[in-house]
């Protein structure tokens, strides 16, 4: 189980791409309101409900919950890239 956790936590490529895109490129281009809405919706519409359901309804393990929580990062990247 420890190795699975390590694999899940070791792959932050999408998270780093989001930091660059939302944290610098879009904000520098004057799209700070868009970034706020994108980050908020991805967190509270996709990430939190998915993680809550995975943890408390389906009783997934910690690494599986984190993996599903990372789905919000993929949504952010898709919306921000567009």
N, C-alpha and C positions, 0 to 999 in steps of 0.2 A: 504494500500500500504506500509506503514511503517513496518508492520509486515513481509511482503514478503521480503523486503530489508534486514531486520534483519536475517531472515532465510537463505537467500542466502549468506550473508557476514559471518555468524556464522559457516559455515561448511568447514574450511580450511584443512581437513584431507589430501586430495590429495596434496595440496600445501606444507604442512609440510613434507610429504613423499618425495616430490621432493627436498626439501631443504636438507634433510638428504642424499638422494641418490646422487644427482648431486653435492651438495655443499661439501660433505665430502667423501663419499665412493668412487665414481668414480674418483674424483680429487686425492684422496690419492693413488688410484691404478694406477695413471699415465695416466688416460684417459681424460685429460683436453681438448684436441682437440676435442674429441668426444662430451664432454659436451658443448663446445662452439657451435658446429654445431647443436647439438640437441636442445639447447635452442634457437638459432637463427631461425632455421627452424620452430620450433613449434610456435614461436612468430609471425614471418612474413609470414608464409604460412598458418597457421591455425588460430591463435588468432586474429591478426589485421584485415584480410579480413572479418572474420566472424563478429567481432564486428562492423566494418564499415558498412557492409551490413545490419546488424540488426538495427543499429542506424539510418542510413541515407536513406536506400532503403525501409526498412519495418517499420520504425518508432516504434520500440519496446520501452518499458519503460526502465528505468535505470537498474532496477534489472534484467530484462530479458537480456539486453545487457551484464551485468556483468556475468550472468550465462553462456551465450554463450562464453564469453571471457575465462571463466574457462575451457572450452573445451580444450584449449591449454595445461592446466595443466594435463589433463587426457592423452593427446597424449604424453607429456613429460614422464609421469610415465610409460606408456606402452612401449615406446622406451627405456627408461633408464633401466627399469626392465629386459628387454630382454637382 
